[in-house]
Amino acid sequence: MKIKRNESFRYQFDQPVSGEFYLVKEGRRTPVGSMKIHNLSPSGMAIATPLKLPIDRSMSIVVEFSLLPGLEPLKLNGRILHEKWLDDQRLYGILLETMKEEQQQIIDMIKQFVKTTS
């Protein structure tokens, strides 16, 4: 994987990675749902789920995932930006609300994933 140092990147998974999410609005949260991560960058991701999620700027989504077994899962907040159909599921674009440290954790996790799966 070739990376340009001052440019953001998005890693596309050959096989989507499983994770979980829940929605939060006005301090109330939904039950946990399952998702498949199709791509990931330090500031965003695309997830697929059979569930219909509201695209509401006042609602946040919390995603929790680990790219490799045994690693501590990342738990990140974000906002759903858009939706489109992918086979029998919906694919959602999520803007992650990440700080520099979390962005670096995502980059490190992707590097470890690539190294382990190559």
C-alpha positions in Angstrom: 0.0 0.0 0.0 1.6 3.3 -1.1 0.8 6.3 1.1 1.4 9.9 0.3 2.4 11.4 3.6 0.3 14.6 3.6 -2.8 13.2 2.0 -5.6 11.4 3.7 -6.2 7.8 2.5 -9.0 5.3 2.5 -8.3 1.6 2.9 -10.7 -0.7 1.0 -11.2 -4.1 2.6 -11.2 -7.2 0.3 -13.6 -8.8 2.7 -15.7 -6.5 4.9 -14.8 -6.4 8.6 -17.4 -7.0 11.3 -18.2 -4.5 14.0 -21.0 -3.0 16.1 -22.7 0.3 16.3 -25.4 2.2 18.2 -27.1 5.6 17.7 -27.3 8.4 20.2 -29.7 11.3 20.3 -30.4 13.6 23.2 -28.5 11.3 25.6 -30.6 8.2 24.6 -29.1 5.3 22.8 -30.5 2.5 20.6 -29.7 -1.2 21.0 -26.5 -2.4 19.4 -26.6 -3.3 15.7 -24.1 -5.2 13.6 -22.2 -3.7 10.7 -19.7 -4.6 8.0 -16.9 -2.1 7.4 -16.2 -1.8 3.6 -13.6 1.0 3.8 -11.9 3.0 6.5 -9.8 6.2 6.7 -8.7 8.3 9.7 -11.7 10.6 9.3 -14.4 8.3 7.8 -15.7 4.9 6.9 -18.4 3.1 4.9 -20.5 0.5 6.7 -23.2 -1.9 5.5 -26.1 -3.0 7.6 -29.5 -4.4 6.8 -31.0 -1.8 9.2 -32.5 1.5 8.0 -30.6 4.3 9.8 -31.8 7.9 10.0 -29.7 10.5 8.4 -30.0 13.1 11.0 -27.3 15.7 11.8 -28.4 15.9 15.5 -27.9 12.2 15.9 -24.5 10.6 16.4 -23.4 7.1 15.7 -20.9 5.2 17.8 -18.9 2.5 16.0 -16.9 -0.2 17.8 -14.5 -2.5 15.9 -11.2 -4.2 15.8 -9.5 -5.2 12.6 -7.6 -8.1 14.1 -8.6 -10.6 16.8 -7.0 -9.8 20.2 -6.6 -6.1 19.6 -8.4 -3.6 21.8 -11.5 -2.4 19.8 -11.7 1.2 18.8 -14.8 3.1 19.9 -15.4 6.2 17.7 -18.1 8.8 17.4 -19.4 10.0 14.0 -22.2 11.3 11.9 -24.0 9.5 9.1 -23.6 11.6 5.9 -25.3 9.5 3.2 -26.9 6.2 2.3 -27.0 4.0 -0.8 -28.1 0.4 -1.6 -25.5 -2.3 -1.9 -27.1 -5.7 -2.8 -29.7 -6.4 0.0 -28.1 -4.0 2.5 -27.6 -0.3 2.9 -24.2 1.3 2.7 -23.7 4.3 4.9 -21.0 6.9 4.7 -19.8 8.1 8.1 -17.8 11.1 9.0 -15.8 10.2 12.1 -15.2 12.8 14.8 -11.6 11.8 15.5 -8.8 13.7 17.2 -5.2 13.3 16.1 -4.5 10.5 18.5 -7.5 8.5 17.3 -6.6 9.1 13.7 -3.1 7.7 14.4 -4.7 4.7 16.1 -6.7 4.0 12.9 -3.6 4.4 10.7 -1.7 2.0 13.0 -4.5 -0.5 13.0 -4.8 -0.5 9.2 -1.0 -0.9 8.9 -1.1 -3.9 11.3 -4.0 -5.4 9.4 -2.2 -5.1 6.1 1.0 -6.6 7.5 -0.9 -9.5 9.0 -3.1 -10.3 6.1 -0.6 -9.9 3.3 
